[in-house]
């Protein structure tokens, strides 16, 4: 029986070795699966954080520019208000004019509190991101590419242009010289170039 016991012990040892090997393989598989799930979790967490940031940026932008839908139509009212003020002659019906100016100032202040600001155009270099050129005119007072007249004010809502200024742009001097006399300064060079 001793040999039977030895055989049983050998068999039990072999089974326990197989169980250890299976357990080691199972442990490796479970470890790899755990790492895969952990990696997925980290990726999902990062995606969710990016999503939260994107939604927050969108909400901030929406809050910032929500007034645009209301302000944009009011710009035409503001333009007409300014035209009406410019037609009332000084000294005639001063009480009416003064009242209109007070209301105009209140409207401008309310729009400024909402983030609206007028753009200064005359004397500035033409910028297609800010201006719509309606025409070009020769000018001895402004160099070429400079806004000489503003037909319709441009406005910004915070940092966004909500209406481009309609402007006239200088095409340079009427006699072909720059206002500073710089145009044609190298007449000898120009003649050499022409031949």
C-alpha positions as CSV (number, residue, x, y, z in Angstrom):
1,X,0.0,0.0,0.0
2,X,2.8,2.2,0.4
3,X,3.3,2.3,-3.3
4,X,-0.4,3.1,-3.7
5,X,0.0,6.0,-1.3
6,X,3.1,7.3,-3.1
7,X,1.2,7.0,-6.4
8,X,-1.7,9.0,-4.9
9,X,0.6,11.6,-3.5
10,X,2.3,11.9,-6.8
11,X,-1.0,12.2,-8.5
12,X,-2.2,14.8,-6.0
13,X,1.0,16.8,-6.4
14,X,0.6,16.7,-10.2
15,X,-3.0,17.9,-9.9
16,X,-1.9,20.7,-7.6
17,X,0.9,21.7,-10.0
18,X,-1.7,21.8,-12.8
19,X,-3.9,23.9,-10.6
20,X,-1.0,26.2,-9.9
21,X,-0.3,26.5,-13.6
22,X,-4.0,27.1,-14.4
23,X,-4.2,29.6,-11.6
24,X,-1.1,31.4,-12.9
25,X,-2.6,31.5,-16.4
26,X,-5.9,32.6,-15.0
27,X,-4.2,35.2,-12.9
28,X,-2.3,36.5,-16.0
29,X,-5.5,36.6,-18.0
30,X,-7.4,38.4,-15.2
31,X,-4.5,40.9,-14.8
32,X,-4.4,41.7,-18.5
33,X,-8.2,42.1,-18.5
34,X,-8.0,44.4,-15.5
35,X,-5.3,46.5,-17.2
36,X,-7.5,46.7,-20.3
37,X,-10.5,47.8,-18.3
38,X,-8.4,50.3,-16.4
39,X,-7.1,51.8,-19.7
40,X,-10.6,52.1,-21.0
41,X,-11.7,53.8,-17.7
42,X,-8.8,56.3,-18.1
43,X,-9.7,57.0,-21.7
44,X,-13.4,57.4,-20.9
45,X,-12.5,59.7,-18.0
46,X,-10.4,61.9,-20.3
47,X,-13.1,62.0,-23.0
48,X,-15.6,63.0,-20.4
49,X,-13.4,65.7,-19.0
50,X,-12.9,67.0,-22.6
51,X,-16.6,66.9,-23.2
52,X,-17.3,68.8,-20.0
53,X,-14.8,71.5,-21.0
54,X,-16.3,71.7,-24.5
55,X,-19.8,72.1,-23.1
56,X,-18.6,74.7,-20.7
57,X,-16.9,76.7,-23.5
58,X,-20.1,76.4,-25.6
59,X,-22.2,77.6,-22.7
60,X,-19.9,80.5,-22.0
61,X,-20.0,81.5,-25.6
62,X,-23.7,81.2,-25.7
63,X,-24.1,83.4,-22.6
64,X,-21.6,85.9,-23.9
65,X,-23.3,86.3,-27.3
66,X,-26.9,85.6,-26.3
67,X,-27.7,89.4,-26.6
68,X,-26.6,89.4,-30.2
69,X,-30.0,88.4,-31.5
70,X,-31.6,91.3,-29.7
71,X,-28.8,93.9,-30.2
72,X,-28.4,93.4,-34.0
73,X,-31.9,94.7,-34.9
74,X,-31.4,97.6,-32.5
75,X,-28.5,98.8,-34.5
76,X,-30.8,100.0,-37.2
77,X,-32.9,101.8,-34.6
78,X,-29.7,103.4,-33.2
79,X,-28.6,104.5,-36.7
80,X,-32.0,106.1,-37.3
81,X,-31.9,107.8,-33.9
82,X,-28.5,109.3,-34.8
83,X,-29.8,110.4,-38.2
84,X,-32.8,112.0,-36.5
85,X,-30.6,113.8,-34.0
86,X,-28.4,115.1,-36.8
87,X,-31.4,116.7,-38.6
88,X,-32.5,118.8,-35.6
89,X,-30.9,122.1,-36.0
90,X,-28.9,123.6,-33.1
91,X,-30.9,126.3,-31.3
92,X,-34.2,125.2,-32.6
93,X,-36.4,123.4,-30.0
94,X,-33.4,122.8,-27.7
95,X,-35.6,121.0,-25.1
96,X,-36.6,118.4,-27.6
97,X,-33.1,118.0,-28.9
98,X,-31.7,117.7,-25.3
99,X,-34.4,115.0,-24.4
100,X,-33.5,113.1,-27.6
101,X,-29.8,113.2,-26.7
102,X,-30.5,111.9,-23.2
103,X,-32.5,109.0,-24.6
104,X,-29.8,108.3,-27.2
105,X,-27.1,108.3,-24.5
106,X,-29.2,105.9,-22.3
107,X,-29.7,103.6,-25.2
108,X,-25.9,103.6,-25.9
109,X,-25.1,103.0,-22.3
110,X,-27.5,100.1,-22.1
111,X,-26.0,98.5,-25.2
112,X,-22.5,99.1,-23.9
113,X,-23.4,97.2,-20.7
114,X,-24.5,94.3,-22.9
115,X,-21.0,94.3,-24.5
116,X,-21.6,96.5,-27.6
117,X,-19.0,98.9,-28.7
118,X,-18.8,101.1,-31.8
119,X,-15.7,100.8,-34.0
120,X,-13.6,103.8,-34.9
121,X,-12.9,103.7,-38.7
122,X,-12.0,107.1,-40.1
123,X,-8.2,107.4,-40.2
124,X,-7.7,103.7,-39.7
125,X,-6.1,101.3,-42.2
126,X,-8.7,99.4,-44.1
127,X,-9.3,95.9,-42.6
128,X,-11.6,93.6,-44.4
129,X,-12.4,91.9,-41.1
130,X,-13.8,95.2,-39.8
131,X,-14.8,97.2,-42.8
132,X,-16.9,96.9,-46.0
133,X,-15.5,99.2,-48.6
134,X,-18.3,100.8,-50.5
135,X,-16.1,103.0,-52.6
136,X,-12.6,104.3,-53.2
137,X,-11.9,108.0,-53.4
138,X,-8.7,110.0,-54.1
139,X,-7.5,111.9,-51.0
140,X,-4.7,114.3,-50.4
141,X,-5.3,114.0,-46.6
142,X,-5.0,110.2,-46.2
143,X,-2.6,107.7,-47.6
144,X,-3.8,104.8,-49.8
145,X,-5.7,102.1,-48.0
146,X,-6.9,104.4,-45.2
147,X,-10.6,104.8,-44.3
148,X,-11.6,108.4,-45.2
149,X,-15.3,108.3,-44.6
150,X,-17.8,106.2,-42.6
151,X,-21.3,105.7,-44.1
152,X,-22.5,103.2,-41.5
153,X,-20.9,102.5,-38.1
154,X,-19.5,99.1,-37.4
155,X,-20.0,97.5,-34.0
156,X,-18.4,94.7,-32.0
157,X,-20.1,92.6,-29.3
158,X,-17.2,91.9,-27.0
159,X,-14.5,90.6,-29.4
160,X,-16.8,89.7,-32.2
161,X,-17.7,91.9,-35.2
162,X,-21.5,91.9,-35.5
163,X,-21.7,94.6,-38.1
164,X,-18.9,95.7,-40.4
165,X,-18.5,99.5,-40.9
166,X,-19.5,100.7,-44.4
167,X,-16.6,102.9,-45.5
168,X,-14.9,104.8,-48.3
169,X,-11.2,104.1,-48.7
170,X,-8.5,106.4,-50.0
171,X,-7.1,105.4,-53.3
172,X,-4.2,107.8,-52.8
173,X,-3.6,111.3,-53.9
174,X,-5.6,112.7,-56.8
175,X,-2.3,113.9,-58.4
176,X,-0.5,110.6,-58.0
177,X,1.6,111.6,-55.0
178,X,1.3,110.3,-51.4
179,X,0.1,112.9,-48.9
180,X,3.6,113.0,-47.4
181,X,5.2,113.4,-50.9
182,X,6.6,109.8,-50.7
183,X,5.0,108.6,-53.9
184,X,7.3,109.1,-56.8
185,X,10.2,109.9,-54.5
186,X,12.6,107.7,-56.5
187,X,11.8,109.2,-59.9
188,X,15.2,108.3,-61.2
189,X,14.8,104.7,-60.1
190,X,11.4,104.6,-61.8
191,X,12.8,106.0,-65.0
192,X,15.6,103.4,-65.0
193,X,13.0,100.6,-64.4
194,X,10.9,101.8,-67.3
195,X,13.8,101.7,-69.6
